[in-house]
Amino acid sequence: MAGYAGPCVAWRGASSSTSTSGLQGGANSFTEGQAKSRLDSAGYSNITNLAKDKDGIWRGRAVHGGSAVGVAVDYKGNVVAR
């Protein structure tokens, strides 16, 4: 899959990151469904508690590789696990 880089994936030319320091706050136009779709495409399942924070970053919990992790999606489409 184009753009797939394991658990951390970037879309639309955004950079990948393995920590939340790679996330960029901003006006996030993704709907909750679109944020879930980004996470699903990055290999995450059982996505729960997804909510947009004050910085416009979608944050929640998901399972990847059998482990529960915190996940986040910023307005550029960067997906990171923490």
N, C-alpha and C positions, 0 to 999 in steps of 0.2 A: 504494500500500500504506500503510495507516495506520501511523504511527510511523516511516516511512522518511524519513531525513534525510541521504541520501548515505552516505559511508563510515562515519559515526559515527551510531549508532542507539541510541535508548533504548527500553526496554520497561517496562511497569508503572509509569509515572510517573517513571522515573529520568531524570536530566538527561543530555544529550548532551555529549560532550567531544571535542576533537581532540588531546588529549595524555593521557599516563598520569596526569597530576595530577588528572583527573576521575574516576579509578577509586577505589572504596572497598573496602578490605580487609574481610574478614568471613568468617563461616562460609558457604562456598559449597556449596549443595546441588545445583547443576547437575552432571549427569554429563558425561563428555567428549562424548558424542553430542549432548546438549542444547546444550553450548557451541558445538560445530561447527554445529549447526542455526541458532543465533543469528548466527554469522558468515556462513553461507550466505545467510540471509535478508537480511543487510546488504550482499550483493553480493560477498562474498569467495569465492574458489575455491582449489583446490589447497592446502587447509589441512593443515599438517604440524606436527610437533613440539609438539603441544598438550599442555601439562602444567600442573597446578595448583601454584602457588608457595606459600611459607610463609604468605602473607597471604590465601590463598584465591582468588587471581586466576588464571584460566586464561590462559596466554600461549603463543604459537606464532608461526608464519609462515603467510602466505597471499598470494594474488595478488589485486590490485584494480586495475582499469583498466590491466592489462598490466604493472603494477609489483609486485615482491615487497616486502612490508612486514611488520613485526612487528605482531601483533594481540594484544588482550587483552579478556577478558570478566570483569566483576566479579560479585559475588553479587546485585546488583540488575539485572543484564542489560545494563549499559552496555557497549557495544562501541567500542573505540578502536583507531586505527592509530598506530604510532609509527615 
